[in-house]
Amino acid sequence: MEHADLDALIDRCGSDAVPDPLTWRRLKKRRLVLRDALERLERELQPQEPA
């Protein structure tokens, strides 16, 4: 839920007025951290391939 909310906020900021550069970088960095965490969880949940 947080990732989708953050995506929406970044998209809204991108189409409206651009926030200050520091806020923009922080939002994008937070989105990347969340995306990496989601990918890591998905990899952990997938069954391992037999060797």
JOKA-V368921 format. One record per residue. D_CENTER is the distance of its C-alpha to the mean C-alpha in Angstrom with 2 decimals. Layout:
# JOKA-V368921
d_center={D_CENTER | D_CENTER}
This chain:
# JOKA-V368921
d_center={10.49 | 8.42 | 5.10 | 7.69 | 9.29 | 6.82 | 6.67 | 10.37 | 11.01 | 9.86 | 11.87 | 14.65 | 14.90 | 15.06 | 17.81 | 19.66 | 20.57 | 18.37 | 17.81 | 19.16 | 17.65 | 16.82 | 14.78 | 13.00 | 12.23 | 11.17 | 8.65 | 7.21 | 7.70 | 6.17 | 2.63 | 4.32 | 6.06 | 4.47 | 4.18 | 7.49 | 8.77 | 8.60 | 10.33 | 12.71 | 13.67 | 14.37 | 16.52 | 18.34 | 19.16 | 20.57 | 24.28 | 25.53 | 27.70 | 31.36 | 32.77}
